[in-house]
Amino acid sequence: MSEEFLLLNPGPVPLSDRVRRAMDEPMVSHRSAAFEATYERAQDGLEYVFTRSTLDERATGEGTALVLNGTATMGMEMAVANLADGDSEVVALVNGKFGRRFERIADRHARVTPVEVEWGESFDLDAVADAITDGTAVVTMVHNETSTGLLNPVAEVGALARERDALFVVDGVTSIGGDEFRIDDWGVDVAITDAQKALAAPPGVSAVFVTERAAARADGESAPFYEDMEWHLRKAKQHQTPFTSAVPLFRALAEAVEEIEAEGMPARIDRHRRQARAFRAGFDALGLEPFPNAAGPTERSNTVTATALPEGVRGDDAAAFFDAVRERNVSLSGGQAHLGGEIFRVSNMGGLTPEQVLRGVRTVGEALNDAGVAADVEAGVAAAEGALD
Ligand SMILES: Cc1ncc(COP(=O)(O)O)c(C=O)c1O
């Protein structure tokens, strides 16, 4: 194992040196001016990422960016629990593990109506339109379904939610910071993301973007004490959190979003799209089949590539493939829940270099060969290289 460790899991993703070093500063109080300055930097950078993730950097929304001391699941719960109560109806769209998580959260706090298709399949927009009624308070949806590598049609569902005056809560955990995301154009009221995904910051904190429309309807009294959105919004005006902040993680997040702003979202989106195309082209040329079944307005992800494991390394035989990947000092992910042994997933979120993407393709090809599945490694790498140009 001579080559450096390469982390290709769909989060956490590799950190830049600047982001890592930011965690190694002397401690300060979370009520100090120094910390407030850090939080403000993080908020400014997050506001840039949430509202200017367009191909021309045009702003697409106004609101407040909150940082939470917890991963994005906390943000998902904050959104649902503050915008719905036991009497409200939440329509939850499910076509993968994280859509399911939203449904389970909604089930704890409200009456939930799921709109569900098989994991990896596209939604039927007519079924979604039928499910959202004038009685629906909130619609939840995952933009980039990390468990299946599908990019779901947020714009279309946002329009349906707006027609019925329901609030639209979107999990953009593996799209925001890596792909296009349009708050106003898509009718998004609350957007959620995690630090350790396309923002390329360390795990442990998450970010929630709250529009005026959502803030006006939030009721913190009905939410868990730690997730009272109104309280978080009040404190955010002073660049503080209601409770003790995870100071080193906020510092790292502030650096990470400033790095994104320096690259610029248009260039970053373009780079992520090229790298995802390279993974797709490389795996195709190795003879592999994509896993998700993208159709209609649903597309394959530009940040997470999910691929079906071929005959010979599927089910109980998958271990030989994953062992051979590990032997090459590379980390990638298998499938979650019932997709274990059926698929593998790689991420291109963050700041991967072209060489790292090509190493990912080469590693998969060589690991297949080691596990007894014939794959033309050089053809895979050449196809990926072509797509990177
Ligand atoms: C789409 C999506 N939503 C939400 C999450 C939140 O997970 P966690 O709270 O464990 O970071 C993840 C993490 O993988 C995700 O990929």
The ligand as an SDF file (V2000), in Angstrom:
LIG
                    3D

 16 16  0  0  0  0  0  0  0  0999 V2000
  -29.0540   12.8280    1.4140 C   0  0  0  0  0  0  0  0  0  0  0  0
  -28.6310   12.8060    2.8440 C   0  0  0  0  0  0  0  0  0  0  0  0
  -29.4370   13.3530    3.7590 N   0  0  0  0  0  0  0  0  0  0  0  0
  -29.1110   13.4070    5.0520 C   0  0  0  0  0  0  0  0  0  0  0  0
  -27.9310   12.8750    5.5020 C   0  0  0  0  0  0  0  0  0  0  0  0
  -27.6400   13.0630    6.9490 C   0  0  0  0  0  0  0  0  0  0  0  0
  -26.9700   12.1260    7.5940 O   0  0  0  0  0  0  0  0  0  0  0  0
  -26.1770   12.4560    8.9330 P   0  0  0  0  0  0  0  0  0  0  0  0
  -27.0830   13.2360    9.8150 O   0  0  0  0  0  0  0  0  0  0  0  0
  -25.8710   11.1010    9.4340 O   0  0  0  0  0  0  0  0  0  0  0  0
  -24.9520   13.2220    8.5590 O   0  0  0  0  0  0  0  0  0  0  0  0
  -27.0500   12.2540    4.6000 C   0  0  0  0  0  0  0  0  0  0  0  0
  -25.8000   11.6130    5.0300 C   0  0  0  0  0  0  0  0  0  0  0  0
  -25.2670   10.7350    4.4010 O   0  0  0  0  0  0  0  0  0  0  0  0
  -27.4190   12.2490    3.2300 C   0  0  0  0  0  0  0  0  0  0  0  0
  -26.5980   11.7320    2.3130 O   0  0  0  0  0  0  0  0  0  0  0  0
  1  2  1  0
  2  3  1  0
  2 15  2  0
  3  4  2  0
  4  5  1  0
  5  6  1  0
  5 12  2  0
  6  7  1  0
  7  8  1  0
  8  9  2  0
  8 10  1  0
  8 11  1  0
 12 13  1  0
 12 15  1  0
 13 14  2  0
 15 16  1  0
M  END
$$$$
